Amino acid sequence: MTSFDSSPTLTAWRALLAVAVVFVMLATTGWSAVRHHQADGERELALASWARDRIAGHSLPEAGAPAYRMAHFFATLTPGQQVALAAKYPSVVGNLNGVPVTLRYHANRLALKKAVSVERRRTHDEALSPDGRSEAAQRMARFRSMLAKDRQILAFDPSGRGRAAEVFGSLDRATRVSVIVPGVDTSLLTMERSRRVNSAPVGMAKTLYGAERAAAPATRTAVIAWADYTAPAGLGMDAALGGLAAEGALRLNAMVGALPGTSAVSLFCHSYGSVVCGVAAADTPDRVADIAVAGSPGMRAESAARLDTDARIWAMRDQDDWIRDVPHLEFGGIGHGADPVEPAFGARLVSAAGAAGHSGYFEPGTESLGNFAAIGVGAYGSVRCATADGACHSGIAGEREG
């Protein structure tokens, strides 16, 4: 890592380079990433019907109501009434913060079955182009795989490129919860992969869950593959700006705040996901103990202190990660600020040995995954620092917290 140089001349050149990079991205990827996808009509109709409906003589709460109000409402219902609402409004109930997680899993199974039927019809729709029918077949296959009986889908919305979240372990019993926040090009079709499995959110979460259980068998853990925000599509304008990160930060904090119990939470933020976590940091619930970033283009802050959070900030970057060549600055809203692995930023710098590039931080056997697991279970004394002096342990008392 190079030393942080904040001279005016260097800053000006970096600003010009940032602008040039953006124009290159626009020239090669176009403005397609900026366009918004239309919301799925069926879900919009369901939300409108929910707003008018009643159960047991009472109006249903607004779909955007705070999690505590939603939790109170569902606690007043009988199990039969809860299941009936999930059956009538699966696409709504499956995405409501505050609803019991097992009911959300059930609702999202119902929503997935409907989505499979929709995509099956689209595969034979002659009004669609061959590419459109091919994409429908891919989506149908993805939704079918998500219906496997052991999968716990916490959120599911097939609108546009789609959003989802999957849980490994028991959220109701966990004392430590880890959340994977992924980056660019995350969608329903890319949240898991058959090749380079651990470069996609589901593979990242599954591998981290296994590493945490190996690191601390007696600790009750759960890991969430959180692809429940609209990520930038490719390295276009959205990836250079913070608009989607701001929207994602709101959704992330709402989800974390609605988790059951009192478990400590660690956020593991990869690439553009670290921008989301940086924007979210100041408003994260108190239960967030750690924010760890890998391959970060910046956190929309000039220092860890400016994130305005009590959570510990950890940062790593593999020496072969191409993100190191992206200008780490913010100029006119373009770019995401200082480099989190620069010592001047003030994060706890941890080893990423073995990670092998931008997408390899969750590969088994790497120090990056081992460090994530140690942070996730609160075994801070087991974290391997990026430097030999162990500076990343500074100020942490004892082997385990949270």
C-alpha positions as CSV (number, residue, x, y, z in Angstrom):
1,M,0.0,0.0,0.0
2,T,1.2,3.4,-0.8
3,S,1.2,6.3,1.6
4,F,-1.7,8.8,1.6
5,D,-0.8,12.0,-0.3
6,S,-3.4,14.8,0.0
7,S,-1.4,17.5,-1.9
8,P,-3.6,19.8,-3.9
9,T,-1.8,19.0,-7.1
10,L,-2.3,15.3,-6.7
11,T,-5.9,15.7,-5.7
12,A,-6.6,17.7,-8.8
13,W,-5.0,15.1,-11.1
14,R,-6.9,12.4,-9.4
15,A,-10.1,14.4,-9.9
16,L,-9.4,14.7,-13.6
17,L,-8.6,11.0,-13.8
18,A,-11.9,10.2,-12.0
19,V,-13.8,12.2,-14.6
20,A,-11.9,10.6,-17.4
21,V,-12.6,7.1,-16.0
22,V,-16.4,7.9,-15.8
23,F,-16.5,9.1,-19.4
24,V,-14.6,5.9,-20.5
25,M,-17.2,3.8,-18.6
26,L,-20.0,5.7,-20.3
27,A,-18.4,5.3,-23.7
28,T,-18.1,1.5,-23.2
29,T,-21.2,0.7,-21.2
30,G,-23.6,3.5,-22.2
31,W,-26.3,4.9,-20.0
32,S,-28.2,1.6,-19.7
33,A,-27.3,1.2,-16.0
34,V,-29.0,4.5,-15.2
35,R,-32.4,3.4,-16.5
36,H,-34.8,2.2,-13.9
37,H,-36.7,-1.1,-14.3
38,Q,-40.4,-1.1,-14.2
39,A,-42.0,-2.5,-11.1
40,D,-43.7,-5.9,-11.5
41,G,-47.4,-5.3,-12.1
42,E,-48.6,-8.2,-10.0
43,R,-46.7,-7.1,-6.9
44,E,-48.1,-3.5,-7.3
45,L,-51.6,-4.9,-7.5
46,A,-51.0,-7.0,-4.4
47,L,-49.7,-4.0,-2.4
48,A,-52.8,-2.0,-3.5
49,S,-55.1,-4.8,-2.4
50,W,-53.3,-5.1,0.9
51,A,-53.8,-1.4,1.6
52,R,-57.6,-1.9,1.3
53,D,-57.9,-5.2,3.1
54,R,-58.9,-6.1,6.7
55,I,-58.6,-9.2,8.9
56,A,-60.5,-10.0,12.0
57,G,-62.2,-6.6,11.7
58,H,-58.9,-4.7,11.7
59,S,-57.1,-2.8,8.8
60,L,-53.8,-4.2,7.7
61,P,-50.8,-2.1,8.6
62,E,-49.1,-0.1,5.9
63,A,-46.6,-2.2,4.0
64,G,-43.9,0.4,4.8
65,A,-44.7,0.5,8.5
66,P,-41.8,0.3,11.0
67,A,-40.7,-3.3,11.9
68,Y,-41.9,-3.0,15.5
69,R,-45.4,-2.1,14.4
70,M,-45.5,-4.9,11.9
71,A,-44.2,-7.3,14.6
72,H,-46.9,-6.2,17.0
73,F,-49.6,-6.6,14.4
74,F,-48.6,-10.1,13.5
75,A,-48.3,-11.0,17.2
76,T,-52.0,-10.3,17.6
77,L,-53.0,-12.8,14.9
78,T,-53.5,-16.5,15.3
79,P,-51.2,-18.9,13.5
80,G,-54.0,-19.6,11.1
81,Q,-54.6,-15.9,10.3
82,Q,-50.9,-15.4,9.7
83,V,-50.7,-18.3,7.3
84,A,-53.9,-17.0,5.5
85,L,-52.3,-13.6,5.0
86,A,-49.2,-15.2,3.7
87,A,-51.2,-17.3,1.2
88,K,-53.3,-14.3,0.0
89,Y,-50.3,-11.9,-0.2
90,P,-47.1,-13.9,-0.5
91,S,-45.2,-11.2,-2.4
92,V,-46.1,-8.7,0.4
93,V,-45.7,-10.8,3.6
94,G,-42.4,-12.3,2.4
95,N,-40.8,-8.9,2.3
96,L,-42.1,-7.2,5.4
97,N,-39.6,-6.4,8.1
98,G,-41.0,-7.4,11.5
99,V,-42.9,-10.5,10.2
100,P,-41.7,-13.7,11.9
101,V,-38.9,-15.1,9.7
102,T,-40.4,-18.6,9.4
103,L,-43.6,-17.0,8.0
104,R,-41.5,-15.0,5.6
105,Y,-39.8,-18.2,4.4
106,H,-43.2,-19.7,3.9
107,A,-44.6,-16.7,2.0
108,N,-41.6,-16.5,-0.3
109,R,-41.9,-20.2,-1.2
110,L,-45.4,-19.4,-2.3
111,A,-44.2,-16.3,-4.2
112,L,-41.5,-18.3,-5.9
113,K,-44.0,-20.9,-7.1
114,K,-46.0,-18.2,-8.7
115,A,-42.9,-16.7,-10.2
116,V,-42.0,-20.1,-11.7
117,S,-45.4,-20.2,-13.4
118,V,-45.0,-16.7,-14.8
119,E,-41.6,-17.4,-16.3
120,R,-42.8,-20.8,-17.7
121,R,-45.5,-18.9,-19.6
122,R,-43.0,-16.3,-20.8
123,T,-40.7,-19.1,-22.2
124,H,-43.5,-19.8,-24.8
125,D,-44.5,-16.2,-25.4
126,E,-44.0,-15.5,-29.1
127,A,-44.3,-11.7,-28.4
128,L,-40.9,-12.0,-26.7
129,S,-37.6,-12.0,-28.5
130,P,-35.5,-15.2,-28.5
131,D,-33.3,-13.5,-25.9
132,G,-36.3,-12.6,-23.8
133,R,-37.5,-16.2,-23.8
134,S,-34.0,-17.4,-23.0
135,E,-33.9,-15.0,-20.0
136,A,-37.3,-16.3,-18.9
137,A,-35.9,-19.9,-18.9
138,Q,-32.9,-18.8,-16.8
139,R,-35.2,-17.1,-14.3
140,M,-37.5,-20.1,-14.1
141,A,-34.5,-22.3,-13.4
142,R,-33.2,-19.9,-10.8
143,F,-36.6,-19.7,-9.0
144,R,-36.9,-23.5,-9.1
145,S,-33.5,-23.9,-7.4
146,M,-34.6,-21.4,-4.7
147,L,-37.5,-23.7,-3.9
148,A,-35.3,-26.5,-2.6
149,K,-36.7,-27.6,0.7
150,D,-33.8,-26.6,2.9
151,R,-33.5,-23.0,1.5
152,Q,-34.6,-20.1,3.7
153,I,-35.5,-17.1,1.5
154,L,-35.9,-14.1,3.7
155,A,-36.8,-11.7,0.8
156,F,-37.9,-12.2,-2.8
157,D,-38.9,-9.7,-5.4
158,P,-38.8,-10.7,-9.1
159,S,-39.5,-7.1,-10.3
160,G,-36.9,-5.9,-12.9
161,R,-33.6,-7.6,-12.4
162,G,-34.9,-8.8,-9.0
163,R,-33.8,-8.8,-5.4
164,A,-33.6,-11.5,-2.7
165,A,-32.0,-12.5,0.5
166,E,-31.2,-16.0,1.8
167,V,-30.4,-17.2,5.3
168,F,-28.0,-19.9,6.4
169,G,-28.5,-21.0,10.0
170,S,-31.2,-20.0,12.5
171,L,-31.9,-16.3,12.8
172,D,-34.2,-17.0,15.8
173,R,-31.4,-18.8,17.8
174,A,-28.3,-17.0,16.6
175,T,-26.1,-15.0,19.0
176,R,-24.0,-13.7,16.1
177,V,-25.4,-12.8,12.6
178,S,-23.2,-12.0,9.6
179,V,-24.6,-10.1,6.6
180,I,-23.0,-10.3,3.1
181,V,-23.5,-7.0,1.2
182,P,-22.4,-7.6,-2.4
183,G,-21.6,-5.2,-5.2
184,V,-22.0,-4.4,-8.9
185,D,-24.1,-6.7,-11.1
186,T,-25.9,-8.4,-8.2
187,S,-29.4,-9.6,-9.3
188,L,-31.6,-12.7,-9.1
189,L,-29.6,-14.3,-11.9
190,T,-26.2,-13.5,-10.4
191,M,-26.8,-14.0,-6.7
192,E,-25.5,-17.5,-7.1
193,R,-23.2,-19.1,-9.7
194,S,-22.3,-22.7,-10.7
195,R,-18.8,-21.6,-11.6
196,R,-16.7,-19.3,-9.4
197,V,-19.3,-20.2,-6.7
198,N,-17.7,-18.1,-4.0
199,S,-17.7,-14.9,-6.0
200,A,-21.6,-14.6,-5.7
201,P,-23.5,-13.7,-2.6
202,V,-25.1,-17.1,-1.9
203,G,-21.7,-18.8,-2.3
204,M,-20.0,-16.2,-0.1
205,A,-22.6,-16.6,2.6
206,K,-22.6,-20.4,2.6
207,T,-18.8,-20.5,2.7
208,L,-18.6,-17.9,5.5
209,Y,-21.2,-19.9,7.5
210,G,-19.1,-23.0,7.3
211,A,-16.0,-21.1,8.2
212,E,-17.7,-19.5,11.3
213,R,-19.0,-22.9,12.5
214,A,-15.5,-24.3,12.2
215,A,-13.9,-21.4,14.0
216,A,-16.4,-21.4,16.9
217,P,-18.5,-24.6,17.0
218,A,-20.2,-23.6,20.2
219,T,-21.3,-20.2,18.9
220,R,-24.8,-20.0,17.4
221,T,-24.3,-18.2,14.1
222,A,-26.4,-17.3,11.0
223,V,-25.3,-15.7,7.8
224,I,-27.5,-13.7,5.4
225,A,-26.7,-13.4,1.7
226,W,-28.3,-10.0,1.3
227,A,-29.0,-9.2,-2.4
228,D,-32.1,-7.2,-1.5
229,Y,-31.1,-3.9,-3.0
230,T,-30.8,-2.6,-6.5
231,A,-27.1,-2.8,-7.4
232,P,-25.4,-1.0,-10.3
233,A,-25.6,-2.9,-13.6
234,G,-22.0,-3.0,-14.8
235,L,-19.4,-0.3,-14.5
236,G,-21.6,2.5,-15.7
237,M,-22.6,5.8,-14.2
238,D,-24.5,4.2,-11.3
239,A,-21.3,2.5,-10.1
240,A,-19.5,5.8,-9.9
241,L,-22.3,7.6,-8.0
242,G,-23.9,7.0,-4.6
243,G,-27.6,7.1,-5.4
244,L,-28.2,3.3,-5.4
245,A,-25.9,3.0,-2.3
246,A,-28.1,5.5,-0.5
247,E,-31.3,3.5,-1.3
248,G,-29.5,0.2,-0.4
249,A,-28.3,1.7,2.9
250,L,-31.9,2.4,3.9
251,R,-33.0,-1.2,3.1
252,L,-29.9,-2.6,4.8
253,N,-30.5,-0.8,8.1
254,A,-34.2,-1.6,8.0
255,M,-33.5,-5.3,7.6
256,V,-30.8,-5.4,10.4
257,G,-33.1,-3.4,12.7
258,A,-35.8,-6.0,12.3
259,L,-33.7,-9.1,13.0
260,P,-35.1,-11.3,15.8
261,G,-33.5,-11.4,19.2
262,T,-30.5,-9.5,20.4
263,S,-27.7,-11.0,18.3
264,A,-24.6,-9.0,17.5
265,V,-24.3,-8.3,13.7
266,S,-21.3,-8.0,11.5
267,L,-21.5,-6.6,8.0
268,F,-19.2,-7.9,5.3
269,C,-19.2,-5.5,2.4
270,H,-17.6,-6.4,-1.0
271,S,-16.8,-3.9,-3.7
272,Y,-19.7,-1.5,-4.3
273,G,-21.3,-3.1,-1.2
274,S,-18.8,-1.2,0.8
275,V,-20.2,2.0,-0.5
276,V,-23.6,0.8,0.7
277,C,-22.2,0.0,4.1
278,G,-20.3,3.3,4.3
279,V,-23.5,5.3,3.7
280,A,-25.4,3.1,6.1
281,A,-22.8,3.3,8.9
282,A,-24.1,6.4,10.7
283,D,-27.6,5.0,11.1
284,T,-26.9,1.3,11.7
285,P,-28.7,-0.2,14.6
286,D,-26.6,-0.4,17.8
287,R,-26.3,-4.2,17.4
288,V,-23.9,-3.8,14.5
289,A,-20.6,-4.5,16.0
290,D,-18.4,-4.7,12.9
291,I,-18.3,-3.4,9.4
292,A,-15.6,-5.2,7.3
293,V,-14.9,-4.1,3.7
294,A,-13.0,-6.0,1.0
295,G,-12.0,-4.6,-2.5
296,S,-13.6,-1.3,-1.7
297,P,-13.8,1.7,-4.1
298,G,-14.4,3.8,-1.0
299,M,-17.1,4.3,1.7
300,R,-18.2,7.8,0.9
301,A,-16.1,9.1,3.8
302,E,-12.6,10.6,4.2
303,S,-11.9,8.5,7.3
304,A,-13.3,5.8,9.5
305,A,-14.0,8.5,12.1
306,R,-16.2,10.3,9.6
307,L,-18.4,7.3,9.2
308,D,-19.9,8.3,12.6
309,T,-20.4,4.8,14.0
310,D,-19.4,2.8,17.1
311,A,-18.9,-0.3,14.9
312,R,-15.4,-1.5,14.4
313,I,-14.2,-0.8,10.8
314,W,-12.1,-3.4,9.2
315,A,-10.6,-3.3,5.7
316,M,-8.7,-5.6,3.4
317,R,-7.5,-5.7,-0.2
318,D,-5.7,-8.4,-2.1
319,Q,-2.5,-7.2,-3.8
320,D,-3.9,-8.3,-7.2
321,D,-7.3,-6.6,-6.9
322,W,-7.9,-4.3,-9.8
323,I,-9.9,-2.0,-7.5
324,R,-6.6,-0.5,-6.3
325,D,-6.2,1.3,-9.6
326,V,-9.6,3.1,-9.3
327,P,-9.2,6.7,-8.1
328,H,-10.2,6.8,-4.5
329,L,-11.7,10.3,-4.2
330,E,-15.0,12.1,-4.6
331,F,-15.4,15.0,-7.1
332,G,-18.7,16.5,-7.9
333,G,-20.6,13.5,-6.7
334,I,-18.4,11.1,-8.7
335,G,-16.3,8.6,-6.9
336,H,-16.6,7.2,-3.3
337,G,-13.9,8.9,-1.3
338,A,-10.7,7.8,0.4
339,D,-9.2,4.4,0.2
340,P,-10.2,2.3,3.3
341,V,-6.9,0.4,3.2
342,E,-4.8,3.5,3.4
343,P,-3.4,3.8,7.0
344,A,-4.6,7.4,7.1
345,F,-8.2,6.3,6.8
346,G,-8.1,4.7,10.2
347,A,-9.6,1.3,9.6
348,R,-8.3,-1.9,11.2
349,L,-6.2,-3.4,8.3
350,V,-6.4,-7.2,8.0
351,S,-4.7,-9.7,5.8
352,A,-6.3,-10.8,2.6
353,A,-3.5,-13.4,1.8
354,G,-4.6,-15.9,-0.8
355,A,-7.6,-14.0,-2.0
356,A,-6.4,-13.9,-5.6
357,G,-8.0,-10.8,-7.0
358,H,-11.2,-8.9,-6.7
359,S,-13.7,-11.8,-6.4
360,G,-11.7,-14.2,-4.3
361,Y,-12.1,-13.0,-0.8
362,F,-14.4,-15.8,0.3
363,E,-12.4,-18.7,-1.1
364,P,-11.7,-21.5,1.4
365,G,-8.2,-21.6,2.8
366,T,-7.6,-17.8,2.3
367,E,-6.7,-15.6,5.2
368,S,-9.4,-13.2,4.0
369,L,-12.1,-15.8,4.7
370,G,-10.5,-16.8,8.0
371,N,-10.4,-13.2,9.1
372,F,-14.1,-12.7,8.2
373,A,-15.0,-15.8,10.1
374,A,-13.1,-14.6,13.2
375,I,-14.7,-11.2,13.1
376,G,-18.1,-12.8,12.5
377,V,-18.0,-15.0,15.7
378,G,-16.3,-12.3,17.7
379,A,-12.9,-14.1,18.0
380,Y,-11.0,-10.9,17.4
381,G,-7.8,-12.2,18.9
382,S,-7.6,-14.7,16.0
383,V,-7.7,-12.0,13.3
384,R,-4.5,-11.7,11.3
385,C,-3.5,-8.1,10.7
386,A,-2.2,-6.9,7.4
387,T,1.0,-5.8,9.2
388,A,3.3,-7.7,11.5
389,D,2.8,-5.3,14.5
390,G,-0.8,-6.5,15.1
391,A,-2.2,-3.0,15.0
392,C,-5.6,-4.2,13.9
393,H,-6.1,-5.6,17.4
394,S,-5.6,-2.2,19.1
395,G,-8.3,-1.3,21.6
396,I,-10.1,-4.6,21.6
397,A,-10.0,-6.2,25.0
398,G,-10.0,-9.9,25.2
399,E,-10.4,-12.7,22.7
400,R,-14.2,-12.5,22.2
401,E,-16.8,-9.8,22.3
402,G,-20.6,-9.6,21.5
